């Protein structure tokens, strides 16, 4: 389906200006002035005169249904992504959790099951590792190939051993990154 958004104030990284936006499927195909008058055809045309046309935001740090301290985050994938979409966020990157004694794959699959059919926005996952062992270290490359961008280690109570942190960091393809 092709959609033409016409006469809106388009906001890009270079600034804002009145223009038309042609969307083909889920891809922005063209941005320009007077596209309809230049022969561009669309299945639907939306007049955005007097309105802003902005790209969707990406929230790269969300916690949908995250268990913590015997409780869970209040937002589900449905409520959290619906609220995000109302605010202009079209994609989230949530934290999938590996349960102790389970594989990374089981943790990622569990989070996909929570999101699938419930999320109203695009989503991806970071992976929280609870068990660092030879099997989970071997799984990391497979998950990266599927799109998991990073792995987070949370120290178990009372503390995470330096050896565990060093083993998992050494498995990563680059030097450890720190926030800030």
C-alpha positions, 0 to 999 in steps of 0.5 A: 500500500502506498500512502501520501502525506501531503502539505505537512511540516516535515521534521528531519535531522536537517530541519523542518519544512513543508513537504509531502512524504510518500510511504510505500509499504513500511518504507519512506520512499520519497520526500519532496514538495508537490509530489501529487502534482508531479505524478506520484500516485498513492492508495491513500492521501492524507492532508497534513496541512498545519500538522507536523510529520515527525519520525517515530522515536525509539526507546532503547531501555524499557522494562515490560513485565520485568520481574524484580524483587518479588514484583513485576513492572506494571506495564505489559507489552500491550499497555507499555507500547500503547502508551509509547505510541501515543507519545510518538515512540514507534519502537522499543528495546526491552530486556529479556531475562534468562532465568537461573538454570535456563538457557539464554534461548529459553529466556529470549523465547519467553519474552518473545511470547510475552510481546507477540500479539500484544505489542502495538509497536516494533520491539527488540530485546537486550538480554539479561544473563543470570547464569554465565557458564560454557553453555550460555557463553556459546549461545551468545553469538547465535542471539547476536546473529538474531539481532540481540545487540547486547548482554547485561549482567546483574550481580547476584546477591550479595555480589558478582564475582570478578571472574564471572564478569571477566569470562562473559566480557571476554566472550563479547566481540569487542571491548566491554562498554560502560554507560556514561 
